[in-house]
Amino acid sequence: MNTQQFKQLLDILAEGWNEGNAKKASDCFTDDALYVEPPDKQFFKGRDQLFRYFGGNSEKPKQMKMLWHNLSFDEESQIGMGEYTFEMNDKNHGVVVVEIEDGKIKTWREYQWTGDLNYETFLDYKDKKFCSPSKTWNKGEFLLTLVLAQEPEKYDEDEIDSDGD
């Protein structure tokens, strides 16, 4: 698959969701596709499960709205990414990593944020406060970051326990 074909595939998927056409959307996936939101928020396996998840043969399909903002594709690895806004029950802004096999989506991994912000406000950097990269530590399997976005002036770096306790 080339970059243009990848973009066409994801446009067809979005059209299927936007039209409430579960068959059109699920036909973009392989028979044994994986559709996940790590680590364990969503997990669907196979086109049949996806067809039902996308609304199946319902006379009243789920109202979905998918808008792609940016798409990128590496032809050699057959892995692409897309930045999107998706609305069904909630509004989600996110990024998906897509692995392609034989012209269809084999693996879909999405990472998203849910909230009422529109895309422009979601990305707006004006008046945002950023945390210091020096305020990170390891604990268990996770890299935890102390986010001081609300009132960073209240915290002194010496008061923060470097063990993460």
Summary of the structure (lengths in Angstrom):
residues: 165
radius of gyration: 19.5
end to end distance: 49.0
largest distance: 61.1
contacts: 411
relative contact order: 0.14
helix: 24%
strand: 38%
